[in-house]
């Protein structure tokens, strides 16, 4: 269980990430990975991928769910609470400031130009997360088929929840509760994933 230094570091790391990241939960994932996998080495690469995947299947914002998992892993319940506070406080502060200071600038062309750039860079961060996750998890014809069908479900207008449910059922059926060939997404633990 982590001490006060670990708890403070959890809060401060997630606060910095939340403060300097635009574009929502998925856009925060590369920064979370940079901080906790590469810099602090508190989480392994495979573990980080598993946390992101698990977080996407749970209700709520992906980044908040990941912060809970990392916080709990390092410092128990208090770590999870402080990690979540660090994640959500920047957004809360920004919303209050925008309401107070920028309410009259929504039609300002300079403000609009700034947000065009922010949205483009946020989209790039989300694409980076998608690319990294797909390299880790879509490694067989079966997982590719699941991914394509899940994307089609969302693209035609169904709720993302149906995509998650379909993926869970397909994984269960195709991989026979783990009795079939080695389950997709775990190949990298025993050997190199093809094309990774």
C-alpha positions as CSV (number, residue, x, y, z in Angstrom):
1,X,0.0,0.0,0.0
2,X,1.4,3.4,-1.0
3,X,2.2,6.1,1.5
4,X,1.4,9.8,1.5
5,X,4.0,10.5,-1.2
6,X,2.4,7.9,-3.5
7,X,-1.1,9.3,-2.9
8,X,0.1,12.9,-3.6
9,X,1.9,11.8,-6.8
10,X,-1.2,10.0,-8.0
11,X,-3.3,13.2,-7.5
12,X,-0.6,15.5,-9.0
13,X,0.1,13.3,-12.0
14,X,-3.6,12.9,-13.0
15,X,-4.2,16.6,-12.3
16,X,-1.4,17.6,-14.7
17,X,-2.7,15.2,-17.3
18,X,-6.3,16.4,-17.0
19,X,-5.2,20.1,-17.0
20,X,-3.2,19.8,-20.3
21,X,-5.4,17.4,-22.2
22,X,-8.3,18.3,-24.4
23,X,-10.7,15.9,-26.2
24,X,-12.0,13.7,-23.4
25,X,-11.0,10.4,-21.9
26,X,-9.5,8.6,-24.9
27,X,-7.2,11.6,-25.6
28,X,-5.8,11.3,-22.1
29,X,-4.7,7.7,-22.5
30,X,-1.4,8.4,-24.3
31,X,-0.4,10.9,-21.5
32,X,-1.5,8.4,-18.8
33,X,0.7,5.7,-20.4
34,X,3.6,8.1,-20.7
35,X,3.4,9.0,-17.0
36,X,2.6,5.7,-15.4
37,X,4.2,3.2,-17.8
38,X,7.3,4.9,-19.2
39,X,8.1,7.5,-16.5
40,X,7.1,6.1,-13.1
41,X,7.0,2.4,-14.2
42,X,4.1,1.8,-11.9
43,X,2.1,-0.1,-14.6
44,X,3.3,-2.5,-17.3
45,X,2.4,-2.0,-21.0
46,X,0.2,-5.1,-21.1
47,X,-1.4,-4.2,-17.8
48,X,-2.1,-0.7,-19.1
49,X,-3.8,-2.1,-22.2
50,X,-5.9,-4.4,-20.1
51,X,-6.9,-1.5,-17.9
52,X,-8.0,0.6,-20.9
53,X,-10.0,-2.3,-22.3
54,X,-11.7,-3.0,-19.0
55,X,-12.4,0.7,-18.5
56,X,-14.2,0.9,-21.9
57,X,-16.5,-1.9,-20.8
58,X,-17.5,-0.1,-17.6
59,X,-19.9,2.9,-17.3
60,X,-18.3,6.3,-17.2
61,X,-15.4,8.1,-18.8
62,X,-12.5,5.9,-19.8
63,X,-9.8,8.1,-18.2
64,X,-11.6,8.3,-14.9
65,X,-12.0,4.5,-14.8
66,X,-8.3,4.0,-15.6
67,X,-7.4,6.5,-12.9
68,X,-9.4,4.5,-10.4
69,X,-7.7,1.2,-11.4
70,X,-4.2,2.7,-11.2
71,X,-4.9,4.6,-7.9
72,X,-6.4,1.5,-6.3
73,X,-3.4,-0.6,-7.5
74,X,-0.9,1.8,-6.0
75,X,-2.6,3.0,-2.8
76,X,-5.9,1.3,-2.3
77,X,-9.2,3.2,-1.8
78,X,-7.5,6.5,-0.9
79,X,-5.3,6.2,-4.0
80,X,-8.3,5.6,-6.2
81,X,-10.2,8.6,-4.7
82,X,-7.2,11.0,-5.1
83,X,-6.5,9.8,-8.6
84,X,-10.1,10.5,-9.6
85,X,-10.0,13.9,-8.0
86,X,-6.9,14.7,-9.9
87,X,-8.5,13.6,-13.1
88,X,-11.8,15.5,-12.8
89,X,-10.7,18.7,-11.0
90,X,-9.1,20.4,-14.0
91,X,-12.3,19.9,-16.1
92,X,-14.4,21.4,-13.2
93,X,-12.1,24.4,-12.9
94,X,-12.0,24.9,-16.7
95,X,-15.8,24.8,-16.9
96,X,-16.2,27.3,-14.1
97,X,-13.6,29.6,-15.7
98,X,-15.2,29.3,-19.1
99,X,-18.7,30.1,-17.7
100,X,-17.3,33.1,-15.9
101,X,-14.8,34.5,-18.4
102,X,-15.6,33.3,-21.9
103,X,-19.4,33.3,-21.9
104,X,-19.3,36.4,-24.2
105,X,-16.7,35.1,-26.5
106,X,-18.4,32.1,-28.1
107,X,-18.7,33.9,-31.4
108,X,-15.2,35.4,-31.4
109,X,-13.4,34.2,-34.5
110,X,-10.0,34.0,-32.6
111,X,-11.5,31.7,-30.0
112,X,-13.1,29.6,-32.7
113,X,-9.7,29.2,-34.5
114,X,-8.1,28.1,-31.3
115,X,-10.7,25.5,-30.7
116,X,-10.4,24.2,-34.3
117,X,-6.7,23.5,-33.6
118,X,-7.5,21.9,-30.2
119,X,-10.1,19.6,-31.7
120,X,-7.7,18.5,-34.5
121,X,-5.0,17.6,-32.0
122,X,-7.5,15.8,-29.8
123,X,-8.6,13.7,-32.7
124,X,-5.0,12.8,-33.4
125,X,-4.5,11.7,-29.7
126,X,-7.6,9.5,-29.9
127,X,-6.4,7.9,-33.2
128,X,-3.1,7.2,-31.5
129,X,-4.9,5.4,-28.7
130,X,-7.0,3.4,-31.2
131,X,-3.9,2.4,-33.1
132,X,-2.0,1.3,-30.0
133,X,-5.0,-0.8,-28.7
134,X,-5.7,-2.4,-32.0
135,X,-2.1,-3.5,-32.4
136,X,-2.2,-5.1,-29.0
137,X,-5.7,-6.8,-29.3
138,X,-6.5,-7.3,-33.0
139,X,-3.9,-10.0,-33.8
140,X,-6.0,-12.8,-35.4
141,X,-8.7,-13.1,-38.0
142,X,-11.2,-13.7,-35.3
143,X,-10.4,-10.6,-33.3
144,X,-10.3,-8.6,-36.6
145,X,-13.8,-9.9,-37.4
146,X,-15.1,-8.9,-33.9
147,X,-13.6,-5.5,-34.3
148,X,-15.1,-4.9,-37.8
149,X,-18.6,-6.0,-36.7
150,X,-18.4,-3.9,-33.5
151,X,-17.4,-0.9,-35.6
152,X,-20.3,-1.5,-38.0
153,X,-22.8,-1.8,-35.1
154,X,-21.8,1.7,-33.9
155,X,-21.5,3.2,-37.4
156,X,-25.1,2.2,-38.3
157,X,-26.4,4.1,-35.2
158,X,-26.7,1.5,-32.4
159,X,-25.5,2.2,-28.9
160,X,-21.9,1.5,-28.1
161,X,-23.2,-0.7,-25.3
162,X,-24.5,-3.2,-28.0
163,X,-21.0,-3.3,-29.5
164,X,-19.5,-4.2,-26.1
165,X,-22.1,-6.9,-25.5
166,X,-21.6,-8.3,-29.0
167,X,-17.8,-8.4,-28.4
168,X,-18.2,-10.2,-25.1
169,X,-20.5,-12.8,-26.6
170,X,-18.4,-13.3,-29.7
171,X,-15.2,-13.7,-27.5
172,X,-16.9,-16.3,-25.4
173,X,-18.2,-18.3,-28.3
174,X,-15.1,-18.0,-30.6
175,X,-12.6,-18.7,-27.9
176,X,-14.6,-21.4,-26.0
177,X,-13.9,-19.9,-22.6
178,X,-10.2,-20.1,-23.2
179,X,-10.2,-23.7,-24.2
180,X,-9.6,-22.9,-27.9
181,X,-6.3,-21.7,-29.2
182,X,-4.4,-19.1,-27.1
183,X,-6.7,-16.2,-26.4
184,X,-6.2,-13.1,-28.5
185,X,-4.5,-10.3,-26.6
186,X,-2.4,-12.6,-24.5
187,X,-0.1,-13.8,-27.3
188,X,2.4,-11.1,-26.5
189,X,3.0,-12.4,-23.0
190,X,4.5,-15.6,-24.4
191,X,5.7,-14.6,-27.8
192,X,5.9,-11.6,-30.1
193,X,2.6,-10.6,-31.7
194,X,2.7,-10.8,-35.4
195,X,3.0,-7.4,-37.0
196,X,3.5,-5.6,-33.6
